[in-house]
Amino acid sequence: MNGVRKSLAAAAIAGSMLVGGVVGAVMYGATTIAASAATNAASPSPTTPAAGSGKFVPNETAAHEATESAAREAQENAGQVPTVP
């Protein structure tokens, strides 16, 4: 009878480990998906068609231009990705 109890205990432990692993994987997947969705919702989508083509498109709004340095504006005008603030 002692061997049967050990086998049942081993089966119970193995089963709980399996169930715990499945539950952990599902929870990890759900949190990863939720974090990804939150990141995608927080980042604005490009508003100009050229932005998705790999070509740099400068931000020419008045509010942005007012805070921009001359060096940054020169880089934008040259079609470069700005490296200065």
N, C-alpha and C positions, 0 to 999 in steps of 0.2 A: 504493500500500500504506500510505502514511503516513496518508491520510484514513481508512482502515479502522481503523487502530490508535487514532486519536483518537476515532472513533465508539465503538469497544469500550470504551475507557477512560471516556468520558462515560457510557455505558450502565452500566458497573460502578459508577461513582460514584453515579449516580442510583439504581441498585438498592440500594446499601448505605445510602444516605440514607433510602430508603423503608422498608427493613427495620429500620433503627435507629429510625425514627420510630414504627413499629408496636410494636416491642419496648419502647420508652420509654413509650408510651401504656399498654400492658398492665401494665408494672411500676408506673406511677403509679396506675392503677386498682386494682391489687392492694393497694398500700400504703394507699391511701385507704380501701378497704373494710376492711382489717385494723385501721387506726386507728379507724375508726368502730365496728367490732365491739368493740375494746378499751374504747372510751369507753362504749359501751352496757353492757358487762359490768361496768364499774367503778361505774356509777351505779345505785343501788338503784331498783327500781320502786316506785311509790306503793303503800302498804298500805291506804289508806283509799279508799273509792269517791268521796268528796267531793273528794279531791285532784285528780282529773282534770276536775272540773266548772268549774274556774276560781275557785272560792271558796277563800279562805285557811283552812287547817285547822292550828291550832297543835299543836305537839308537847307533849303533856302527860305524858310519861314522867317518873318520879321523878328519874332521872339528869339529864335536861335541865332540869327545874325547879330543881334544886339549884344550877345554875350560872347561872341567869337573873337579870337585874337587875329591880328593881321597875318601872322604866320600860318594859322590854320586855314584862313580864307584863301591864302595863296596856294596851299596844298590842294584844297578842294577845287579851285579854279583850274589847277593843272591836271585834274582828274585823278589825283592820288588819294589814297585813304589817309586821312589826317593822323599824324603821329604826335602832334603837339596839342596842348589844351586850348 
